[in-house]
């Protein structure tokens, strides 16, 4: 099985990120960068690609023409392996991103921090309906990946609607954030900014259909990040 671990470098400086990437080279699929793009610029993508693949996570969300102009400038000359856009930007925006950006597009559905009340306020629909609608829009635009909670993959309505729409619910690979390894959960008793109902262990996520799993603090904050990554892979293998 391909290594499914994407390490989220959220909150890390340029030097810290390069140091972590150097340590984890060969132990993970690659790295997700978000605030680091604002702090260090897109050059960090090329630096990190020396140690693995890179998922740039700006979550682009704008009118199609702005995606064309701003998005292409963002990755000009230094294309990440994957770049994220918000599925809520709509079909035309997603289609433009797929057409003009020189990389694979991952469409973000409903953020893992949101709950039913949030979805009612933002999308005027239950969480399951919001996720499914956005995933279907993304599928119609032929994005490379769908980003959603692993818990969403287990929703019957999601599986049935995606199967109906694409002919195969697993046709579009899924990237799932909010992953908390069992070994880490057993050690931690701290508050988490992810909605606990929408987090899963690596094994649960992959069994639900995730291709890649995004993990941050369990690896970043470990005394030995390499050991943490290896423990996570062992947990997956045993599962």
C-alpha positions in Angstrom: 0.0 0.0 0.0 1.2 3.5 -0.8 2.2 5.5 2.2 -1.0 7.4 3.1 0.4 9.9 5.6 0.3 13.6 4.8 1.9 15.6 7.6 0.3 19.0 8.3 3.0 21.6 9.0 0.5 24.1 10.4 2.0 26.6 12.8 5.6 25.7 12.0 8.2 28.1 10.7 10.2 27.7 7.5 13.2 26.3 9.3 11.1 24.0 11.5 9.2 22.7 8.5 12.4 22.0 6.5 13.9 20.2 9.6 10.8 18.1 10.1 10.6 17.3 6.3 14.2 16.2 6.3 13.6 13.9 9.3 10.5 12.4 7.8 11.8 11.9 4.2 10.8 8.4 3.1 8.5 7.9 6.1 5.4 9.7 4.9 3.8 10.6 1.5 4.5 14.2 2.0 3.5 17.5 3.7 0.6 19.9 3.8 1.4 23.6 3.9 -1.1 26.3 4.7 0.0 29.3 6.8 3.5 28.6 5.8 2.6 29.8 2.3 1.8 33.2 3.8 4.9 33.3 6.0 7.5 32.0 3.6 6.0 32.3 0.1 5.7 29.6 -2.5 9.4 28.9 -2.6 8.9 26.6 0.4 7.0 24.2 -1.8 10.1 23.5 -3.9 12.2 23.1 -0.7 9.9 20.6 0.8 9.5 18.7 -2.5 13.1 17.6 -2.0 11.8 15.5 0.9 8.4 14.3 -0.3 5.3 15.4 -2.1 3.5 18.7 -1.2 -0.1 19.5 -0.7 -0.5 23.3 -0.9 -3.6 24.2 1.2 -4.6 27.8 0.5 -8.3 26.6 0.0 -8.8 28.9 -2.9 -12.3 30.3 -3.2 -13.2 33.1 -5.6 -14.8 33.8 -9.0 -13.4 31.8 -11.9 -11.4 34.6 -13.4 -9.6 35.3 -10.1 -8.8 31.7 -9.7 -7.3 31.8 -13.2 -5.2 34.9 -12.5 -4.4 34.5 -8.8 -4.1 30.7 -8.8 -1.8 30.5 -11.7 0.5 33.2 -10.2 0.5 31.4 -6.9 2.0 28.2 -8.3 3.8 29.7 -11.3 7.1 27.9 -11.8 6.7 25.9 -8.5 3.8 23.6 -8.8 2.8 21.6 -5.7 1.6 18.0 -6.2 -1.9 19.0 -4.9 -3.6 22.3 -4.3 -6.8 22.8 -2.4 -9.9 24.8 -3.4 -13.2 25.2 -1.7 -16.0 23.1 -3.4 -18.4 25.8 -2.2 -16.9 28.1 -4.9 -19.2 26.2 -7.3 -18.9 24.2 -10.5 -17.5 27.0 -12.7 -14.8 27.9 -10.3 -13.8 24.3 -9.8 -13.8 23.7 -13.6 -11.6 26.7 -14.1 -9.1 25.5 -11.4 -8.9 22.0 -13.0 -8.4 23.6 -16.4 -5.8 26.3 -15.6 -3.8 25.2 -12.5 -0.8 23.0 -13.3 -1.4 20.5 -10.6 -3.9 18.1 -9.1 -7.0 19.8 -7.6 -8.4 18.7 -4.2 -11.9 20.1 -3.5 -12.7 20.8 0.2 -16.3 20.0 1.2 -17.2 20.8 4.8 -14.4 21.7 7.3 -13.9 19.1 10.0 -14.3 21.7 12.7 -18.0 22.3 11.7 -21.0 20.5 13.3 -24.7 20.1 12.5 -25.5 23.5 13.9 -22.8 25.2 11.8 -24.0 23.5 8.6 -27.6 24.6 9.3 -26.4 28.1 9.6 -23.9 28.2 6.7 -25.5 25.7 4.2 -29.1 25.6 5.4 -28.9 21.8 5.3 -27.8 18.9 7.5 -24.1 18.1 7.5 -24.6 14.9 5.5 -26.5 16.7 2.8 -24.0 19.6 2.6 -21.0 17.3 2.3 -22.7 15.2 -0.4 -23.8 18.1 -2.5 -20.4 19.7 -2.5 -18.7 16.4 -3.3 -21.0 15.9 -6.2 -20.3 19.4 -7.6 -16.6 18.6 -7.2 -17.0 15.2 -9.0 -18.8 16.9 -11.9 -15.9 19.3 -12.3 -13.6 16.3 -12.4 -11.3 17.3 -9.6 -8.5 14.9 -8.7 -9.4 14.5 -5.0 -12.2 15.3 -2.5 -11.3 16.5 0.9 -13.7 15.6 3.7 -13.8 14.1 7.2 -13.3 10.4 7.3 -16.6 10.3 9.3 -18.4 11.7 6.2 -17.2 8.8 4.1 -19.1 6.4 6.3 -22.4 8.3 5.8 -24.8 6.1 3.8 -26.2 9.1 1.9 -22.7 10.1 0.8 -21.8 6.6 -0.4 -25.1 6.1 -2.2 -25.2 9.6 -3.9 -21.5 9.4 -5.0 -22.0 5.9 -6.4 -25.1 7.1 -8.2 -23.3 10.2 -9.5 -19.9 8.7 -10.5 -20.8 5.1 -11.0 -18.4 4.2 -8.2 -18.2 5.9 -4.8 -14.5 5.2 -4.6 -13.8 6.7 -8.1 -12.5 10.0 -6.8 -9.7 9.5 -4.1 -10.5 11.1 -0.8 -8.1 13.0 1.5 -9.2 13.1 5.1 -7.9 15.5 7.7 -8.7 15.3 11.5 -7.0 12.0 11.9 -5.9 11.0 15.4 -3.9 7.8 15.7 -5.2 5.4 18.4 -1.8 5.4 20.1 -1.9 9.2 20.4 -5.4 9.3 21.7 -4.5 6.8 24.4 -1.7 9.2 25.6 -3.5 12.5 25.2 -6.2 14.2 27.4 -6.0 17.7 25.9 -8.6 19.8 24.1 -8.7 19.4 20.4 -9.9 22.1 17.9 -11.3 19.4 15.7 -14.9 18.3 16.1 -14.5 14.9 18.0 -17.5 13.5 16.2 -15.8 14.0 12.8 -12.3 12.7 13.7 -11.2 9.1 13.1 -8.2 6.9 13.6 -6.0 6.1 10.6 -7.5 2.5 10.4 -11.1 3.8 10.6 -10.4 6.4 7.9 -8.8 4.0 5.5 -11.4 1.4 6.0 -14.0 4.0 5.3 -12.3 4.8 2.0 -9.6 7.4 2.5 -6.6 7.3 0.2 -4.6 9.9 2.2 -4.9 10.9 5.8 -3.7 14.3 7.2 -2.0 14.2 10.6 -0.5 17.2 12.4 0.2 17.3 16.1 0.5 13.6 16.8 3.6 13.6 14.6 4.8 17.2 14.8 4.7 17.3 18.6 6.2 13.9 19.2 9.6 13.6 20.8 10.6 11.6 17.8 8.5 12.4 14.7 9.9 9.5 12.7 8.9 7.0 15.5 5.4 8.6 15.5 5.1 8.1 11.8 6.3 4.6 12.0 3.9 3.8 14.9 1.0 5.2 12.8 2.0 3.0 9.8 2.2 0.0 12.1 -1.2 0.8 13.5 -2.6 0.9 10.0 -0.9 -2.4 9.1 -2.3 -4.2 12.1 -5.7 -2.8 11.4 
